Amino acid sequence: MKLKVSFEEIKLLAKLRTLYELDSVNSKLEQYEKKYGKTFEEFKREVEQTSEEFEKWDDLIEWEALVEYREILKKKLEEIDDATDVEIIR
């Protein structure tokens, strides 16, 4: 049986999946901002200036990874919007 799907449907599915991931990342970032009452940059400066508090360093590493992943997802959304063709990978 053959499945018929339009290019726009594939783009929409890719966009929805990426938006779902982005929402999840943003939720985790908000949790860190609430936990510490600071932006990422403020928290990073504070942690880098203090002695080793392992929990804060662990949170800094994860928080930074989430910030970077959010940028990757934003770029992916732009790429999806700009896409003119789709390659199906099995």
C-alpha positions in Angstrom: 0.0 0.0 0.0 1.3 3.5 -0.9 0.9 6.4 1.4 0.3 9.7 -0.4 1.5 12.8 1.5 2.1 16.3 0.2 5.2 18.3 0.6 3.4 20.8 2.7 2.1 18.0 5.0 5.7 16.8 5.5 6.9 20.3 6.3 4.0 20.8 8.7 4.8 17.6 10.5 8.5 18.5 10.8 7.6 21.9 12.0 5.1 20.6 14.6 7.7 18.1 15.9 10.3 20.8 16.2 7.9 23.2 17.9 7.0 20.4 20.4 10.7 19.9 21.2 11.2 23.7 21.5 8.3 24.0 23.9 9.8 21.2 26.1 13.2 23.0 26.1 11.6 26.4 26.9 9.8 24.8 29.8 13.0 23.3 31.2 14.7 26.7 30.8 11.9 28.4 32.7 12.3 25.9 35.5 16.0 26.9 35.9 15.1 30.6 35.8 12.5 30.1 38.5 14.8 27.9 40.6 17.6 30.5 40.7 15.6 33.7 40.1 18.2 34.7 37.4 18.7 34.6 33.7 21.2 32.1 32.3 23.9 34.8 31.8 23.5 36.1 35.4 23.6 32.5 36.8 26.7 31.6 34.7 28.6 34.7 35.9 27.7 33.9 39.5 28.7 30.2 39.3 32.0 31.0 37.5 32.9 33.4 40.3 32.2 31.1 43.3 33.9 28.1 44.7 32.8 24.7 43.6 29.2 24.0 44.3 28.6 20.8 42.4 24.9 21.1 42.1 25.2 24.6 40.6 27.9 23.5 38.2 25.8 20.5 37.1 22.8 22.8 36.6 25.0 25.3 34.7 26.2 22.6 32.3 22.6 21.3 31.7 21.2 24.9 31.4 23.9 25.9 28.9 23.2 22.8 26.8 19.5 23.7 26.8 20.2 27.2 25.7 22.4 25.9 22.8 19.8 23.3 21.9 17.1 26.0 21.8 19.2 27.9 19.2 19.6 24.8 17.1 15.8 24.2 17.2 15.1 27.8 16.1 17.5 27.4 13.2 15.8 24.2 12.3 12.4 25.9 12.2 13.9 28.5 9.8 15.3 25.7 7.6 11.9 24.0 7.6 10.2 27.2 6.5 12.7 27.8 3.8 12.8 24.2 2.5 11.9 23.7 -1.1 12.3 19.9 -1.3 12.1 16.9 0.9 14.3 13.8 1.0 12.7 10.6 2.3 15.1 8.5 4.4 14.2 5.0 5.3 
